Each structure stands twice: as C-alpha cells, then as structure tokens.
Amino acid sequence: QVQLVESGGGLVQAGGSLRLSCAASGTIFSINAMGWYRQAPGKQRELVAVVNNGGRINYADSVKGRFTISRDNAKNTVYLQMNSLEPEDTAVYYCAADVARTSMAVPRRYWGQGTQVTVSS
C-alpha cells in the first residue's frame, strides 16, 4: 500500500501565504511525477503544479509567479508554497504521486485525502 498524507491547508486572507506538504509512505520503489491538483465547489479537478523525478516543473497559468512547487526525493515529499493568495484559489487541494511499488511494476497514481484552502477577501 501507498499513502499520501497532506498538511498545511487552512484559512488565510487575500494576499497571504500558505505552504502545503505531502508525504508518501508505504511500499515504494520509485516515484515519477508528484503534484498538486485542486477542486473548487461546482468545478472539475484541475492541475495546479507538477514536478517529475528529473525536476521538470509545470504550473497552471493561473498560479504562475505566485505558487512554487518543490520536492524532497529523500523524504518522498512534495511541497507547494502559495503566495499572493486570491479568493479564486479557494478549493480542496489534492496531492498526487505516480508510484512504482517494485522495479517491475508499472507506476500508478495515488491520491491524498485533500486539504481545504480558503482565501477570504
């Protein structure tokens, strides 16, 4: 089994900052991409930011210049530093990781339970 545990969500005023963390644990041989998605009420889940095991990063246009994703491979942990938060950033944020549990396994995606981020105006 693989578990992703998120932390760091909460309530913040517009213009403020939050830092999300997500640690993967369990039977892990390797992790390819790790990233963050979010889902606002009444909307589809969308990609926020992703980093692969080579360090390549992609951001949603809406968060470029405000959010920074980083990864600690030794700890199987991914972070999301969110600055200049806007009410439109309010959503449940989900961590995702593409994990191979053995050297022969095809990586599959695992999800965290989600953490609420609320930005007040």
Backbone atoms as SQL, in Angstrom:
CREATE TABLE atoms (id INTEGER PRIMARY KEY, chain TEXT, resi INTEGER, resn TEXT, atom TEXT, x REAL, y REAL, z REAL);
INSERT INTO atoms VALUES
  (1, 'A', 1, 'GLN', 'N', 0.826, -1.198, 0.000),
  (2, 'A', 1, 'GLN', 'CA', 0.000, 0.000, 0.000),
  (3, 'A', 1, 'GLN', 'C', 0.859, 1.245, 0.000),
  (4, 'A', 2, 'VAL', 'N', 0.298, 2.297, -0.542),
  (5, 'A', 2, 'VAL', 'CA', 0.937, 3.607, -0.564),
  (6, 'A', 2, 'VAL', 'C', -0.036, 4.624, 0.010),
  (7, 'A', 3, 'GLN', 'N', 0.453, 5.467, 0.889),
  (8, 'A', 3, 'GLN', 'CA', -0.382, 6.513, 1.474),
  (9, 'A', 3, 'GLN', 'C', 0.263, 7.871, 1.179),
  (10, 'A', 4, 'LEU', 'N', -0.587, 8.828, 0.878),
  (11, 'A', 4, 'LEU', 'CA', -0.159, 10.218, 0.730),
  (12, 'A', 4, 'LEU', 'C', -0.868, 11.021, 1.816),
  (13, 'A', 5, 'VAL', 'N', -0.099, 11.700, 2.631),
  (14, 'A', 5, 'VAL', 'CA', -0.664, 12.475, 3.728),
  (15, 'A', 5, 'VAL', 'C', -0.315, 13.944, 3.521),
  (16, 'A', 6, 'GLU', 'N', -1.356, 14.759, 3.410),
  (17, 'A', 6, 'GLU', 'CA', -1.198, 16.197, 3.173),
  (18, 'A', 6, 'GLU', 'C', -1.335, 16.964, 4.479),
  (19, 'A', 7, 'SER', 'N', -0.721, 18.120, 4.511),
  (20, 'A', 7, 'SER', 'CA', -0.886, 19.030, 5.640),
  (21, 'A', 7, 'SER', 'C', -0.640, 20.451, 5.160),
  (22, 'A', 8, 'GLY', 'N', -1.101, 21.416, 5.966),
  (23, 'A', 8, 'GLY', 'CA', -0.790, 22.811, 5.689),
  (24, 'A', 8, 'GLY', 'C', -1.931, 23.664, 5.179),
  (25, 'A', 9, 'GLY', 'N', -3.088, 23.090, 4.945),
  (26, 'A', 9, 'GLY', 'CA', -4.209, 23.907, 4.496),
  (27, 'A', 9, 'GLY', 'C', -4.738, 24.775, 5.623),
  (28, 'A', 10, 'GLY', 'N', -5.706, 25.630, 5.282),
  (29, 'A', 10, 'GLY', 'CA', -6.301, 26.488, 6.292),
  (30, 'A', 10, 'GLY', 'C', -6.976, 27.696, 5.700),
  (31, 'A', 11, 'LEU', 'N', -7.258, 28.642, 6.575),
  (32, 'A', 11, 'LEU', 'CA', -7.932, 29.887, 6.201),
  (33, 'A', 11, 'LEU', 'C', -6.918, 31.020, 6.221),
  (34, 'A', 12, 'VAL', 'N', -6.902, 31.808, 5.153),
  (35, 'A', 12, 'VAL', 'CA', -5.964, 32.918, 5.066),
  (36, 'A', 12, 'VAL', 'C', -6.645, 34.078, 4.334),
  (37, 'A', 13, 'GLN', 'N', -6.220, 35.281, 4.635),
  (38, 'A', 13, 'GLN', 'CA', -6.758, 36.448, 3.940),
  (39, 'A', 13, 'GLN', 'C', -6.098, 36.597, 2.570),
  (40, 'A', 14, 'ALA', 'N', -6.796, 37.253, 1.678),
  (41, 'A', 14, 'ALA', 'CA', -6.242, 37.527, 0.356),
  (42, 'A', 14, 'ALA', 'C', -4.906, 38.246, 0.495),
  (43, 'A', 15, 'GLY', 'N', -3.954, 37.811, -0.319),
  (44, 'A', 15, 'GLY', 'CA', -2.610, 38.362, -0.251),
  (45, 'A', 15, 'GLY', 'C', -1.682, 37.579, 0.655),
  (46, 'A', 16, 'GLY', 'N', -2.242, 36.673, 1.430),
  (47, 'A', 16, 'GLY', 'CA', -1.444, 35.878, 2.355),
  (48, 'A', 16, 'GLY', 'C', -0.796, 34.677, 1.700),
  (49, 'A', 17, 'SER', 'N', -0.157, 33.868, 2.552),
  (50, 'A', 17, 'SER', 'CA', 0.598, 32.714, 2.072),
  (51, 'A', 17, 'SER', 'C', 0.250, 31.467, 2.878),
  (52, 'A', 18, 'LEU', 'N', 0.383, 30.333, 2.223),
  (53, 'A', 18, 'LEU', 'CA', 0.273, 29.030, 2.875),
  (54, 'A', 18, 'LEU', 'C', 1.283, 28.095, 2.231),
  (55, 'A', 19, 'ARG', 'N', 1.699, 27.100, 2.990),
  (56, 'A', 19, 'ARG', 'CA', 2.596, 26.075, 2.447),
  (57, 'A', 19, 'ARG', 'C', 1.981, 24.710, 2.704),
  (58, 'A', 20, 'LEU', 'N', 1.759, 23.978, 1.617),
  (59, 'A', 20, 'LEU', 'CA', 1.234, 22.624, 1.703),
  (60, 'A', 20, 'LEU', 'C', 2.374, 21.613, 1.617),
  (61, 'A', 21, 'SER', 'N', 2.209, 20.522, 2.351),
  (62, 'A', 21, 'SER', 'CA', 3.173, 19.424, 2.292),
  (63, 'A', 21, 'SER', 'C', 2.437, 18.120, 2.029),
  (64, 'A', 22, 'CYS', 'N', 3.109, 17.208, 1.362),
  (65, 'A', 22, 'CYS', 'CA', 2.528, 15.888, 1.103),
  (66, 'A', 22, 'CYS', 'C', 3.634, 14.861, 1.158),
  (67, 'A', 23, 'ALA', 'N', 3.495, 13.913, 2.079),
  (68, 'A', 23, 'ALA', 'CA', 4.498, 12.867, 2.250),
  (69, 'A', 23, 'ALA', 'C', 3.926, 11.522, 1.812),
  (70, 'A', 24, 'ALA', 'N', 4.684, 10.832, 0.980),
  (71, 'A', 24, 'ALA', 'CA', 4.292, 9.500, 0.524),
  (72, 'A', 24, 'ALA', 'C', 5.000, 8.457, 1.380),
  (73, 'A', 25, 'SER', 'N', 4.257, 7.419, 1.744),
  (74, 'A', 25, 'SER', 'CA', 4.837, 6.344, 2.539),
  (75, 'A', 25, 'SER', 'C', 4.241, 5.014, 2.118),
  (76, 'A', 26, 'GLY', 'N', 4.883, 3.937, 2.565),
  (77, 'A', 26, 'GLY', 'CA', 4.410, 2.602, 2.211),
  (78, 'A', 26, 'GLY', 'C', 5.447, 1.874, 1.376),
  (79, 'A', 27, 'THR', 'N', 4.971, 0.951, 0.563),
  (80, 'A', 27, 'THR', 'CA', 5.851, 0.166, -0.303),
  (81, 'A', 27, 'THR', 'C', 6.110, 0.954, -1.575),
  (82, 'A', 28, 'ILE', 'N', 7.283, 1.589, -1.637),
  (83, 'A', 28, 'ILE', 'CA', 7.628, 2.476, -2.747),
  (84, 'A', 28, 'ILE', 'C', 8.986, 2.083, -3.303),
  (85, 'A', 29, 'PHE', 'N', 9.019, 1.779, -4.604),
  (86, 'A', 29, 'PHE', 'CA', 10.296, 1.570, -5.270),
  (87, 'A', 29, 'PHE', 'C', 10.794, 2.871, -5.875),
  (88, 'A', 30, 'SER', 'N', 9.896, 3.555, -6.568),
  (89, 'A', 30, 'SER', 'CA', 10.254, 4.833, -7.169),
  (90, 'A', 30, 'SER', 'C', 8.992, 5.671, -7.357),
  (91, 'A', 31, 'ILE', 'N', 9.201, 6.976, -7.414),
  (92, 'A', 31, 'ILE', 'CA', 8.107, 7.915, -7.674),
  (93, 'A', 31, 'ILE', 'C', 8.474, 8.736, -8.894),
  (94, 'A', 32, 'ASN', 'N', 7.615, 8.746, -9.876),
  (95, 'A', 32, 'ASN', 'CA', 7.827, 9.590, -11.047),
  (96, 'A', 32, 'ASN', 'C', 7.339, 10.998, -10.717),
  (97, 'A', 33, 'ALA', 'N', 6.246, 11.395, -11.258),
  (98, 'A', 33, 'ALA', 'CA', 5.740, 12.747, -11.010),
  (99, 'A', 33, 'ALA', 'C', 5.045, 12.835, -9.652),
  (100, 'A', 34, 'MET', 'N', 5.187, 13.989, -9.031),
  (101, 'A', 34, 'MET', 'CA', 4.416, 14.355, -7.843),
  (102, 'A', 34, 'MET', 'C', 3.824, 15.729, -8.112),
  (103, 'A', 35, 'GLY', 'N', 2.606, 15.921, -7.648),
  (104, 'A', 35, 'GLY', 'CA', 2.000, 17.217, -7.955),
  (105, 'A', 35, 'GLY', 'C', 0.800, 17.531, -7.102),
  (106, 'A', 36, 'TRP', 'N', 0.238, 18.679, -7.398),
  (107, 'A', 36, 'TRP', 'CA', -0.936, 19.185, -6.687),
  (108, 'A', 36, 'TRP', 'C', -2.047, 19.494, -7.673),
  (109, 'A', 37, 'TYR', 'N', -3.246, 19.115, -7.282),
  (110, 'A', 37, 'TYR', 'CA', -4.456, 19.428, -8.017),
  (111, 'A', 37, 'TYR', 'C', -5.397, 20.123, -7.045),
  (112, 'A', 38, 'ARG', 'N', -6.405, 20.774, -7.589),
  (113, 'A', 38, 'ARG', 'CA', -7.398, 21.391, -6.717),
  (114, 'A', 38, 'ARG', 'C', -8.784, 21.283, -7.336),
  (115, 'A', 39, 'GLN', 'N', -9.768, 21.319, -6.462),
  (116, 'A', 39, 'GLN', 'CA', -11.161, 21.256, -6.914),
  (117, 'A', 39, 'GLN', 'C', -11.984, 22.230, -6.093),
  (118, 'A', 40, 'ALA', 'N', -12.530, 23.212, -6.779),
  (119, 'A', 40, 'ALA', 'CA', -13.412, 24.180, -6.151),
  (120, 'A', 40, 'ALA', 'C', -14.851, 23.681, -6.257),
  (121, 'A', 41, 'PRO', 'N', -15.736, 24.166, -5.389),
  (122, 'A', 41, 'PRO', 'CA', -17.138, 23.721, -5.435),
  (123, 'A', 41, 'PRO', 'C', -17.759, 23.944, -6.813),
  (124, 'A', 42, 'GLY', 'N', -18.376, 22.903, -7.344),
  (125, 'A', 42, 'GLY', 'CA', -19.037, 23.010, -8.631),
  (126, 'A', 42, 'GLY', 'C', -18.123, 22.984, -9.836),
  (127, 'A', 43, 'LYS', 'N', -16.835, 22.763, -9.602),
  (128, 'A', 43, 'LYS', 'CA', -15.876, 22.756, -10.711),
  (129, 'A', 43, 'LYS', 'C', -15.147, 21.422, -10.765),
  (130, 'A', 44, 'GLN', 'N', -14.524, 21.173, -11.926),
  (131, 'A', 44, 'GLN', 'CA', -13.743, 19.954, -12.083),
  (132, 'A', 44, 'GLN', 'C', -12.380, 20.102, -11.413),
  (133, 'A', 45, 'ARG', 'N', -11.800, 18.976, -11.061),
  (134, 'A', 45, 'ARG', 'CA', -10.453, 18.986, -10.502),
  (135, 'A', 45, 'ARG', 'C', -9.484, 19.444, -11.588),
  (136, 'A', 46, 'GLU', 'N', -8.544, 20.309, -11.202),
  (137, 'A', 46, 'GLU', 'CA', -7.598, 20.853, -12.164),
  (138, 'A', 46, 'GLU', 'C', -6.176, 20.764, -11.633),
  (139, 'A', 47, 'LEU', 'N', -5.246, 20.671, -12.568),
  (140, 'A', 47, 'LEU', 'CA', -3.839, 20.646, -12.200),
  (141, 'A', 47, 'LEU', 'C', -3.402, 22.017, -11.708),
  (142, 'A', 48, 'VAL', 'N', -2.646, 22.031, -10.613),
  (143, 'A', 48, 'VAL', 'CA', -2.047, 23.262, -10.105),
  (144, 'A', 48, 'VAL', 'C', -0.565, 23.302, -10.482),
  (145, 'A', 49, 'ALA', 'N', 0.159, 22.264, -10.104),
  (146, 'A', 49, 'ALA', 'CA', 1.587, 22.202, -10.391),
  (147, 'A', 49, 'ALA', 'C', 2.054, 20.763, -10.278),
  (148, 'A', 50, 'VAL', 'N', 3.070, 20.421, -11.078),
  (149, 'A', 50, 'VAL', 'CA', 3.610, 19.059, -11.047),
  (150, 'A', 50, 'VAL', 'C', 5.110, 19.120, -11.276),
  (151, 'A', 51, 'VAL', 'N', 5.834, 18.211, -10.612),
  (152, 'A', 51, 'VAL', 'CA', 7.283, 18.103, -10.792),
  (153, 'A', 51, 'VAL', 'C', 7.626, 16.635, -11.006),
  (154, 'A', 52, 'ASN', 'N', 8.410, 16.348, -12.045),
  (155, 'A', 52, 'ASN', 'CA', 8.781, 14.950, -12.259),
  (156, 'A', 52, 'ASN', 'C', 10.089, 14.624, -11.535),
  (157, 'A', 53, 'ASN', 'N', 10.512, 13.381, -11.614),
  (158, 'A', 53, 'ASN', 'CA', 11.678, 12.979, -10.822),
  (159, 'A', 53, 'ASN', 'C', 12.976, 13.547, -11.379),
  (160, 'A', 54, 'GLY', 'N', 12.901, 14.161, -12.542),
  (161, 'A', 54, 'GLY', 'CA', 14.066, 14.855, -13.073),
  (162, 'A', 54, 'GLY', 'C', 14.078, 16.330, -12.760),
  (163, 'A', 55, 'GLY', 'N', 13.049, 16.787, -12.073),
  (164, 'A', 55, 'GLY', 'CA', 12.990, 18.187, -11.683),
  (165, 'A', 55, 'GLY', 'C', 12.221, 19.091, -12.631),
  (166, 'A', 56, 'ARG', 'N', 11.677, 18.513, -13.705),
  (167, 'A', 56, 'ARG', 'CA', 10.901, 19.335, -14.646),
  (168, 'A', 56, 'ARG', 'C', 9.570, 19.725, -14.004),
  (169, 'A', 57, 'ILE', 'N', 9.213, 20.999, -14.139),
  (170, 'A', 57, 'ILE', 'CA', 8.045, 21.550, -13.454),
  (171, 'A', 57, 'ILE', 'C', 7.081, 22.169, -14.453),
  (172, 'A', 58, 'ASN', 'N', 5.793, 21.968, -14.188),
  (173, 'A', 58, 'ASN', 'CA', 4.740, 22.644, -14.934),
  (174, 'A', 58, 'ASN', 'C', 3.756, 23.270, -13.957),
  (175, 'A', 59, 'TYR', 'N', 3.309, 24.467, -14.291),
  (176, 'A', 59, 'TYR', 'CA', 2.324, 25.185, -13.485),
  (177, 'A', 59, 'TYR', 'C', 1.093, 25.510, -14.325),
  (178, 'A', 60, 'ALA', 'N', -0.045, 25.556, -13.659),
  (179, 'A', 60, 'ALA', 'CA', -1.213, 26.134, -14.298),
  (180, 'A', 60, 'ALA', 'C', -0.959, 27.624, -14.510),
  (181, 'A', 61, 'ASP', 'N', -1.488, 28.155, -15.608),
  (182, 'A', 61, 'ASP', 'CA', -1.263, 29.579, -15.894),
  (183, 'A', 61, 'ASP', 'C', -1.753, 30.464, -14.755),
  (184, 'A', 62, 'SER', 'N', -2.818, 30.054, -14.099),
  (185, 'A', 62, 'SER', 'CA', -3.437, 30.889, -13.062),
  (186, 'A', 62, 'SER', 'C', -2.573, 31.040, -11.814),
  (187, 'A', 63, 'VAL', 'N', -1.564, 30.185, -11.655),
  (188, 'A', 63, 'VAL', 'CA', -0.743, 30.250, -10.432),
  (189, 'A', 63, 'VAL', 'C', 0.712, 30.611, -10.722),
  (190, 'A', 64, 'LYS', 'N', 1.070, 30.743, -11.974),
  (191, 'A', 64, 'LYS', 'CA', 2.454, 31.072, -12.316),
  (192, 'A', 64, 'LYS', 'C', 2.862, 32.389, -11.680),
  (193, 'A', 65, 'GLY', 'N', 4.038, 32.395, -11.083),
  (194, 'A', 65, 'GLY', 'CA', 4.548, 33.588, -10.436),
  (195, 'A', 65, 'GLY', 'C', 4.090, 33.752, -8.999),
  (196, 'A', 66, 'ARG', 'N', 3.119, 32.943, -8.575),
  (197, 'A', 66, 'ARG', 'CA', 2.609, 33.033, -7.197),
  (198, 'A', 66, 'ARG', 'C', 2.883, 31.757, -6.393),
  (199, 'A', 67, 'PHE', 'N', 2.806, 30.611, -7.056),
  (200, 'A', 67, 'PHE', 'CA', 2.995, 29.325, -6.388),
  (201, 'A', 67, 'PHE', 'C', 4.338, 28.727, -6.809),
  (202, 'A', 68, 'THR', 'N', 4.947, 27.998, -5.876),
  (203, 'A', 68, 'THR', 'CA', 6.202, 27.296, -6.165),
  (204, 'A', 68, 'THR', 'C', 6.106, 25.867, -5.656),
  (205, 'A', 69, 'ILE', 'N', 6.347, 24.920, -6.543),
  (206, 'A', 69, 'ILE', 'CA', 6.364, 23.511, -6.155),
  (207, 'A', 69, 'ILE', 'C', 7.815, 23.077, -5.979),
  (208, 'A', 70, 'SER', 'N', 8.035, 22.231, -4.975),
  (209, 'A', 70, 'SER', 'CA', 9.366, 21.677, -4.763),
  (210, 'A', 70, 'SER', 'C', 9.227, 20.250, -4.244),
  (211, 'A', 71, 'ARG', 'N', 10.333, 19.545, -4.257),
  (212, 'A', 71, 'ARG', 'CA', 10.274, 18.117, -3.954),
  (213, 'A', 71, 'ARG', 'C', 11.544, 17.702, -3.236),
  (214, 'A', 72, 'ASP', 'N', 11.376, 16.864, -2.213),
  (215, 'A', 72, 'ASP', 'CA', 12.500, 16.268, -1.499),
  (216, 'A', 72, 'ASP', 'C', 12.436, 14.767, -1.755),
  (217, 'A', 73, 'ASN', 'N', 13.243, 14.288, -2.675),
  (218, 'A', 73, 'ASN', 'CA', 13.174, 12.883, -3.055),
  (219, 'A', 73, 'ASN', 'C', 13.578, 11.949, -1.916),
  (220, 'A', 74, 'ALA', 'N', 14.489, 12.392, -1.074),
  (221, 'A', 74, 'ALA', 'CA', 14.927, 11.554, 0.043),
  (222, 'A', 74, 'ALA', 'C', 13.789, 11.303, 1.027),
  (223, 'A', 75, 'LYS', 'N', 12.865, 12.249, 1.089),
  (224, 'A', 75, 'LYS', 'CA', 11.736, 12.126, 2.024),
  (225, 'A', 75, 'LYS', 'C', 10.426, 11.765, 1.321),
  (226, 'A', 76, 'ASN', 'N', 10.484, 11.560, 0.005),
  (227, 'A', 76, 'ASN', 'CA', 9.262, 11.271, -0.768),
  (228, 'A', 76, 'ASN', 'C', 8.178, 12.312, -0.475),
  (229, 'A', 77, 'THR', 'N', 8.580, 13.559, -0.456),
  (230, 'A', 77, 'THR', 'CA', 7.689, 14.643, -0.066),
  (231, 'A', 77, 'THR', 'C', 7.686, 15.732, -1.129),
  (232, 'A', 78, 'VAL', 'N', 6.501, 16.274, -1.350),
  (233, 'A', 78, 'VAL', 'CA', 6.348, 17.399, -2.268),
  (234, 'A', 78, 'VAL', 'C', 5.697, 18.547, -1.511),
  (235, 'A', 79, 'TYR', 'N', 6.106, 19.753, -1.857),
  (236, 'A', 79, 'TYR', 'CA', 5.622, 20.964, -1.191),
  (237, 'A', 79, 'TYR', 'C', 4.995, 21.898, -2.217),
  (238, 'A', 80, 'LEU', 'N', 4.094, 22.734, -1.728),
  (239, 'A', 80, 'LEU', 'CA', 3.535, 23.785, -2.566),
  (240, 'A', 80, 'LEU', 'C', 3.509, 25.061, -1.746),
  (241, 'A', 81, 'GLN', 'N', 4.384, 25.992, -2.083),
  (242, 'A', 81, 'GLN', 'CA', 4.392, 27.303, -1.451),
  (243, 'A', 81, 'GLN', 'C', 3.460, 28.199, -2.230),
  (244, 'A', 82, 'MET', 'N', 2.443, 28.723, -1.560),
  (245, 'A', 82, 'MET', 'CA', 1.428, 29.539, -2.213),
  (246, 'A', 82, 'MET', 'C', 1.495, 30.956, -1.649),
  (247, 'A', 83, 'ASN', 'N', 1.852, 31.894, -2.481),
  (248, 'A', 83, 'ASN', 'CA', 1.934, 33.304, -2.094),
  (249, 'A', 83, 'ASN', 'C', 0.894, 34.117, -2.844),
  (250, 'A', 84, 'SER', 'N', 0.653, 35.317, -2.365),
  (251, 'A', 84, 'SER', 'CA', -0.308, 36.227, -3.014),
  (252, 'A', 84, 'SER', 'C', -1.624, 35.517, -3.306),
  (253, 'A', 85, 'LEU', 'N', -2.127, 34.827, -2.301),
  (254, 'A', 85, 'LEU', 'CA', -3.342, 34.047, -2.494),
  (255, 'A', 85, 'LEU', 'C', -4.530, 34.943, -2.789),
  (256, 'A', 86, 'GLU', 'N', -5.410, 34.419, -3.624),
  (257, 'A', 86, 'GLU', 'CA', -6.616, 35.127, -4.053),
  (258, 'A', 86, 'GLU', 'C', -7.836, 34.294, -3.685),
  (259, 'A', 87, 'PRO', 'N', -8.990, 34.942, -3.517),
  (260, 'A', 87, 'PRO', 'CA', -10.202, 34.166, -3.217),
  (261, 'A', 87, 'PRO', 'C', -10.460, 33.059, -4.239),
  (262, 'A', 88, 'GLU', 'N', -10.046, 33.284, -5.475),
  (263, 'A', 88, 'GLU', 'CA', -10.243, 32.277, -6.523),
  (264, 'A', 88, 'GLU', 'C', -9.395, 31.024, -6.301),
  (265, 'A', 89, 'ASP', 'N', -8.447, 31.086, -5.399),
  (266, 'A', 89, 'ASP', 'CA', -7.628, 29.916, -5.081),
  (267, 'A', 89, 'ASP', 'C', -8.322, 28.993, -4.075),
  (268, 'A', 90, 'THR', 'N', -9.455, 29.410, -3.548),
  (269, 'A', 90, 'THR', 'CA', -10.193, 28.599, -2.586),
  (270, 'A', 90, 'THR', 'C', -10.620, 27.280, -3.225),
  (271, 'A', 91, 'ALA', 'N', -10.231, 26.177, -2.594),
  (272, 'A', 91, 'ALA', 'CA', -10.515, 24.847, -3.143),
  (273, 'A', 91, 'ALA', 'C', -10.005, 23.795, -2.165),
  (274, 'A', 92, 'VAL', 'N', -10.356, 22.554, -2.444),
  (275, 'A', 92, 'VAL', 'CA', -9.698, 21.427, -1.794),
  (276, 'A', 92, 'VAL', 'C', -8.484, 21.070, -2.649),
  (277, 'A', 93, 'TYR', 'N', -7.331, 21.025, -2.026),
  (278, 'A', 93, 'TYR', 'CA', -6.086, 20.725, -2.732),
  (279, 'A', 93, 'TYR', 'C', -5.706, 19.264, -2.479),
  (280, 'A', 94, 'TYR', 'N', -5.443, 18.555, -3.577),
  (281, 'A', 94, 'TYR', 'CA', -5.096, 17.144, -3.516),
  (282, 'A', 94, 'TYR', 'C', -3.673, 16.930, -4.001),
  (283, 'A', 95, 'CYS', 'N', -2.960, 16.119, -3.260),
  (284, 'A', 95, 'CYS', 'CA', -1.636, 15.685, -3.677),
  (285, 'A', 95, 'CYS', 'C', -1.777, 14.417, -4.517),
  (286, 'A', 96, 'ALA', 'N', -0.926, 14.270, -5.529),
  (287, 'A', 96, 'ALA', 'CA', -0.917, 13.066, -6.359),
  (288, 'A', 96, 'ALA', 'C', 0.518, 12.635, -6.608),
  (289, 'A', 97, 'ALA', 'N', 0.713, 11.334, -6.693),
  (290, 'A', 97, 'ALA', 'CA', 2.049, 10.794, -6.964),
  (291, 'A', 97, 'ALA', 'C', 1.922, 9.560, -7.843),
  (292, 'A', 98, 'ASP', 'N', 2.797, 9.449, -8.820),
  (293, 'A', 98, 'ASP', 'CA', 2.845, 8.281, -9.705),
  (294, 'A', 98, 'ASP', 'C', 3.933, 7.355, -9.169),
  (295, 'A', 99, 'VAL', 'N', 3.493, 6.260, -8.543),
  (296, 'A', 99, 'VAL', 'CA', 4.377, 5.404, -7.753),
  (297, 'A', 99, 'VAL', 'C', 4.515, 4.023, -8.368),
  (298, 'A', 100, 'ALA', 'N', 5.760, 3.552, -8.466),
  (299, 'A', 100, 'ALA', 'CA', 6.024, 2.157, -8.796),
  (300, 'A', 100, 'ALA', 'C', 6.387, 1.451, -7.489),
  (301, 'A', 101, 'ARG', 'N', 5.680, 0.389, -7.178),
  (302, 'A', 101, 'ARG', 'CA', 5.901, -0.267, -5.890),
  (303, 'A', 101, 'ARG', 'C', 7.030, -1.287, -5.949),
  (304, 'A', 102, 'THR', 'N', 7.371, -1.741, -7.151),
  (305, 'A', 102, 'THR', 'CA', 8.514, -2.638, -7.345),
  (306, 'A', 102, 'THR', 'C', 9.242, -2.216, -8.609),
  (307, 'A', 103, 'SER', 'N', 10.406, -2.836, -8.839),
  (308, 'A', 103, 'SER', 'CA', 11.196, -2.487, -10.020),
  (309, 'A', 103, 'SER', 'C', 10.505, -2.910, -11.313),
  (310, 'A', 104, 'MET', 'N', 9.591, -3.875, -11.226),
  (311, 'A', 104, 'MET', 'CA', 8.900, -4.379, -12.414),
  (312, 'A', 104, 'MET', 'C', 7.513, -3.776, -12.580),
  (313, 'A', 105, 'ALA', 'N', 7.049, -3.035, -11.582),
  (314, 'A', 105, 'ALA', 'CA', 5.677, -2.551, -11.606),
  (315, 'A', 105, 'ALA', 'C', 5.536, -1.334, -12.514),
  (316, 'A', 106, 'VAL', 'N', 4.383, -1.235, -13.128),
  (317, 'A', 106, 'VAL', 'CA', 4.027, -0.023, -13.864),
  (318, 'A', 106, 'VAL', 'C', 3.557, 1.013, -12.856),
  (319, 'A', 107, 'PRO', 'N', 4.077, 2.228, -12.927),
  (320, 'A', 107, 'PRO', 'CA', 3.626, 3.248, -11.966),
  (321, 'A', 107, 'PRO', 'C', 2.128, 3.472, -12.047),
  (322, 'A', 108, 'ARG', 'N', 1.517, 3.679, -10.903),
  (323, 'A', 108, 'ARG', 'CA', 0.112, 4.059, -10.873),
  (324, 'A', 108, 'ARG', 'C', -0.040, 5.277, -9.984),
  (325, 'A', 109, 'ARG', 'N', -1.142, 5.993, -10.204),
  (326, 'A', 109, 'ARG', 'CA', -1.352, 7.248, -9.486),
  (327, 'A', 109, 'ARG', 'C', -2.056, 6.997, -8.160),
  (328, 'A', 110, 'TYR', 'N', -1.509, 7.615, -7.133),
  (329, 'A', 110, 'TYR', 'CA', -2.134, 7.623, -5.824),
  (330, 'A', 110, 'TYR', 'C', -2.515, 9.062, -5.462),
  (331, 'A', 111, 'TRP', 'N', -3.565, 9.178, -4.651),
  (332, 'A', 111, 'TRP', 'CA', -4.086, 10.487, -4.260),
  (333, 'A', 111, 'TRP', 'C', -4.108, 10.627, -2.745),
  (334, 'A', 112, 'GLY', 'N', -3.874, 11.850, -2.291),
  (335, 'A', 112, 'GLY', 'CA', -4.087, 12.165, -0.899),
  (336, 'A', 112, 'GLY', 'C', -5.552, 12.404, -0.623),
  (337, 'A', 113, 'GLN', 'N', -5.855, 12.651, 0.639),
  (338, 'A', 113, 'GLN', 'CA', -7.253, 12.801, 1.044),
  (339, 'A', 113, 'GLN', 'C', -7.783, 14.210, 0.787),
  (340, 'A', 114, 'GLY', 'N', -6.891, 15.128, 0.516),
  (341, 'A', 114, 'GLY', 'CA', -7.295, 16.515, 0.255),
  (342, 'A', 114, 'GLY', 'C', -7.182, 17.383, 1.491),
  (343, 'A', 115, 'THR', 'N', -6.835, 18.630, 1.265),
  (344, 'A', 115, 'THR', 'CA', -6.764, 19.608, 2.352),
  (345, 'A', 115, 'THR', 'C', -7.428, 20.899, 1.884),
  (346, 'A', 116, 'GLN', 'N', -8.250, 21.474, 2.735),
  (347, 'A', 116, 'GLN', 'CA', -9.023, 22.661, 2.355),
  (348, 'A', 116, 'GLN', 'C', -8.160, 23.916, 2.462),
  (349, 'A', 117, 'VAL', 'N', -8.203, 24.713, 1.419),
  (350, 'A', 117, 'VAL', 'CA', -7.593, 26.047, 1.423),
  (351, 'A', 117, 'VAL', 'C', -8.711, 27.048, 1.168),
  (352, 'A', 118, 'THR', 'N', -8.872, 27.980, 2.081),
  (353, 'A', 118, 'THR', 'CA', -9.904, 29.010, 1.958),
  (354, 'A', 118, 'THR', 'C', -9.241, 30.371, 2.040),
  (355, 'A', 119, 'VAL', 'N', -9.475, 31.192, 1.037),
  (356, 'A', 119, 'VAL', 'CA', -8.909, 32.538, 0.972),
  (357, 'A', 119, 'VAL', 'C', -10.051, 33.533, 1.066),
  (358, 'A', 120, 'SER', 'N', -10.035, 34.329, 2.107),
  (359, 'A', 120, 'SER', 'CA', -11.092, 35.318, 2.313),
  (360, 'A', 120, 'SER', 'C', -10.701, 36.650, 1.682),
  (361, 'A', 121, 'SER', 'N', -11.710, 37.368, 1.220),
  (362, 'A', 121, 'SER', 'CA', -11.438, 38.659, 0.563),
  (363, 'A', 121, 'SER', 'C', -11.461, 39.816, 1.551);
